[in-house]
Amino acid sequence: METVLVLMHVEADGSLAKSALEALGAAKSLGGTLVVGLIGANVQAAASAIAGCGAAKFLGVSGTVFSQARYGTDAAAAEALCRAAKATLVIAPATSRWNRVLSGVAHRLGGRSDTHVTGISAATTQGVGVTRWYYRQRMEAVLQRTQRPWFIALESGCGEAWKGSAGTAKIEAVVVTLSETATRTSVSGVKAPASDQQTIRPDAKILFVAGAGWTKKQSDGQTHTDEAGEIILKFLGLTKASLGSSKSLVDLSGEGQSVLPFMSHLNQVGQTGATPRHPKGLSTCCHGEEPHAVGWRFISERRAVNLDPNCGWARGKADVLYVADAFEVMRKVNALLGTTKT
Ligand SMILES: Cc1cc2nc3c(=O)[nH]c(=O)nc-3n(C[C@H](O)[C@H](O)[C@H](O)COP(=O)(O)OP(=O)(O)OC[C@H]3O[C@@H](n4cnc5c(N)ncnc54)[C@H](O)[C@@H]3O)c2cc1C
């Protein structure tokens, strides 16, 4: 029988992120002995919030030194939690914090690690198997391993977050002996765009994909890039949707064409971009195969607005294609959304 340890770090306010609860949900579905391992400045509130999860044990590494993401302290804490739990399977949300340390911790414990896992199941013929996508998200494989401990970083948005009753969890404190070098890195601050300027929102209900058409000459023979930017930002502001882009649109700045200033390569979806997961997607002024075939393959409900009724990718990959001018459609959508909000 497997001993399944779920590794979670608590957020600055002491809570657990949705991705941590998704990892807990996946771990629970495997059966076996469940152990929760928490790290953070103070882990009691987080443990109590998931007290009803059925864990055999709650292990905690706490203290201000463990509040910030840092390889030395995170790896030492994870190693100590794995040893204390005698874990055979270790499941962690694929946050940048865990992704950075899991392979190192697996090495210290003689285990193996897999990242970018999109599903875990105990129902395969040889015990636990994980699913992972290859060749730019075009082929899905199921992997199994005999080596233990097996570290699994689970991508966010791939499973149900655990829901259940809170209570008062009894935490067993795990003591970590830190080497002299473990704390030599300190985080002096975080530089990030203001939240209203941040256009990539992994937890948003809608992904809005903008294509290069927004910057092309329109029926009056002119480009309307400034207006395009205003329309897109207004829609994002009203819906809190996440913004994706085609490669052509983000590449335009390098070609000296008028561009949308808030768009960067980080927004790009597709074969050489991201493949985000959102319940709904709306693609506008976008023709390319890669954004349609790969970029939004994990979007559940897909709609597109394109002037071109023969756009094979929009037609082939969207559930609904509106053959229309995206400027007109989105102006109207924004007006309707504005009315609903006021
Ligand atoms: C190896 C490789 C990897 C690639 N990887 C990626 C990738 O990861 N992601 C990616 O996006 N691309 C990728 N590409 C590029 C891709 O093939 C396309 O060139 C690109 O996606 C096209 O971008 P687009 O659809 O925005 O622009 P365009 O092809 O210029 O299409 C613009 C569309 O806007 C429509 N339009 C114009 N005005 C309006 C209007 N007013 N209302 C409605 N519709 C309008 C037009 O009808 C047209 O369909 C890759 C290419 C290669 C070779």
The ligand as a Gaussian input file, in Angstrom:
#p B3LYP/6-31G(d) Opt

LIG

0 1
 C        7.177000      26.202000     -35.913000
 C        6.059000      27.205000     -35.762000
 C        5.538000      27.412000     -34.499000
 C        4.508000      28.322000     -34.332000
 N        3.996000      28.498000     -33.076000
 C        2.971000      29.325000     -32.912000
 C        2.375000      29.475000     -31.627000
 O        2.810000      28.918000     -30.644000
 N        1.318000      30.310000     -31.502000
 C        0.813000      30.998000     -32.575000
 O       -0.146000      31.752000     -32.392000
 N        1.354000      30.883000     -33.779000
 C        2.418000      30.070000     -33.983000
 N        2.962000      29.974000     -35.209000
 C        2.499000      30.909000     -36.272000
 C        1.188000      30.470000     -36.896000
 O        1.453000      29.514000     -37.892000
 C        0.457000      31.658000     -37.521000
 O        1.301000      32.319000     -38.417000
 C       -0.062000      32.661000     -36.538000
 O       -0.692000      32.023000     -35.460000
 C       -1.062000      33.579000     -37.234000
 O       -1.481000      34.578000     -36.337000
 P       -2.882000      35.285000     -36.454000
 O       -3.935000      34.257000     -36.669000
 O       -3.041000      36.209000     -35.295000
 O       -2.689000      36.257000     -37.711000
 P       -3.205000      36.174000     -39.201000
 O       -2.864000      34.882000     -39.840000
 O       -2.729000      37.428000     -39.853000
 O       -4.795000      36.219000     -39.091000
 C       -5.499000      37.380000     -38.789000
 C       -6.969000      37.024000     -38.828000
 O       -7.712000      38.160000     -38.372000
 C       -8.929000      38.193000     -39.099000
 N       -9.467000      39.555000     -38.995000
 C       -8.916000      40.715000     -39.429000
 N       -9.692000      41.770000     -39.100000
 C      -10.764000      41.255000     -38.436000
 C      -11.911000      41.845000     -37.832000
 N      -12.141000      43.161000     -37.833000
 N      -12.798000      41.002000     -37.208000
 C      -12.593000      39.669000     -37.183000
 N      -11.524000      39.075000     -37.744000
 C      -10.614000      39.859000     -38.347000
 C       -8.548000      37.773000     -40.511000
 O       -9.685000      37.278000     -41.194000
 C       -7.519000      36.688000     -40.227000
 O       -8.136000      35.405000     -40.177000
 C        4.002000      29.061000     -35.427000
 C        4.538000      28.840000     -36.693000
 C        5.559000      27.927000     -36.878000
 C        6.108000      27.723000     -38.248000

